[in-house]
Amino acid sequence: MSPGSHQPEAPAPSPAAGPYPAAGLGRRIAAGCYDGLLLIAVWMLTTLALVAVRGGQPLPPAQPGYQLLLLGATAAFFISSWLRGGQTLGMRAWRLRVERQAGGGLDFRTGVIRFLAGLLSVLSCGLGLLWLWIDRDELTWHDRLAGTQVVVLPKPPR
């Protein structure tokens, strides 16, 4: 109890206790498949621009600079989408939205942390994604590390 109060303090709500339910793994993977197709297009456009800058010359195989450029394009795709409404196009199709656990949209710092932690989740053979099955709040590693959650939005009225 707080000083001067006769009411016990309410326990802190769990992250997914907001107005929308937590997103399950199936919806997240489905949205990720949609986003994967869009990401291939982003990579193709990035590569096209780079080849054009090189005067049509092909890129040597396994160039670390090229791989970093594609990683940067990937980060830009996800982070910019999360900052503009909390949804990538794949998430929009599956009615998912990423938000801070405390409520509200992501800021740039949170988006970067979520992206980098998401790489860790995926590069660990998906263990960071599968973690939501055992997490009490159904959060992945990148949700936990960034202080975010992915929720399912209601169907729009007809």
N, C-alpha and C positions, 0 to 999 in steps of 0.2 A: 504494500500500500504506500501511496505517496504521502508525505507529511501533510497533515490537516485534512486528509480525505478519509472517508469512511467506506469508500468503494474499493474493492480489489482492482488492480490494474489488469486490463485485458491482455492476454498473451499476444505476442506479435504474430500477425498473420503469416502463413507460409506464402512463398512467392506466387504460387499458382492460385491463391485464394481470391484473386481479383474477379472481375465480372465475367471473364472468359476462361474456359478450360484450357489446360496445358495441351500442347500438340504432341501427339504420339509419334513414334518412329516411322510408321507407314506414311503418314502425311508429309513428314519432313523429307523422307527419301523421294517421294513422288515430286515434291516441289524442287528438290535437288536435281532430279532428272530433267525437268523443264529448264532449270537454270543452266544445267550442263550443256544443253543444246544452244542456248543463248551465248554461253561462254565460248563455245567453239566458234561462233560467228564473230565474237569480239576478238578472239585470237587470230582468226583469218584476216580481219580488217587491220589489226595491228601489224601482222606479218606483211600484208599488202603495202601498207604505208612504209614499212621499213625497206622492203624491196624497191619501192619507188624512189625512196631517198638514196638508195645505193645504185641508182641508175639501171635497175633491172637485173643487177647481179644477184645470183642466189646466195643464200647464207651458208657459210660452212657448217657442217654438222656439229652438234654438241657445243654450241657457243654459250658460255656462262652469261654473257651480257644479254643475249637474246632470251635466255631462260628467265633472267631477272626482269626483263621487260614484260614478258608474259605474266610473271607473278605480279608485277605492278599493275598490269591491266586487269588482272583478276581481282586484286585488292580494290582497285577503283570501282569496278563493277559492283561488288558486294557492299562496300562501305557507302558509296554514294546512294545506292538503293535503300540501305537501312536508314540513312540520314533523311531521306525524302519519304517519310511516311512509314518506315519500318518494314517495308516489303520489297522483295525482288519481284520480278514478273511471275516467276514460278510460285512464290509464296502467295501472290495475289490470286493466282488461279486456284490454289488450294485453300484460300481464305485463312492464311497464316499471317501473323504479324510478330515481329520481334520488338520488345520493349524492355525498359529497365525494370528490375524487380520492384523498385520503389515507385514505379509508375512513370509514365511519360516516355518520350522518344529518346533515341540514342544521341549522344554528342560524338564529336569526331574521335576523341580519346577512347571512349567505350567501343566505338566501331572498330578501331584499330586493334584494341585488345581482343575483341570478339573474333576478328579475322585471324589474328596470329594464333589464338587459342584454338580456333577451328582447324587450322592447319595441323596443330598437334593432335587434335581429335581424329582427323582423317588419316594422318601419317602413322598413327599407332594402330593401323589395321582396323580402324573404325571403333576402337574400344571407347573412345571419348563420346561417340554417339550412342553406343549400346549402354553406356552408363545410365541413361535415363530410365532403363528398366529396373535398376536397383536403387536409384535416387529417390528419397522420400518425397521430393517435390517435382519429380520427373524432369530434372534438368541435366543437360549434357555437361561435359567438362568446360566447353567454351561458354556456356550459360553461367556456370558457377564462377569461372575466373573473371568474366566480364560483368557479372551482376545483372544478367539479362534473363529473359524467359521468352519462349515462343508460345503464343496462344492461338486458339482457333476462334475466328470471328464468326458471328452468326450469319446465316443466309440473309441476303438482302431481301426486303419485301418485294413482292411481285406487283 
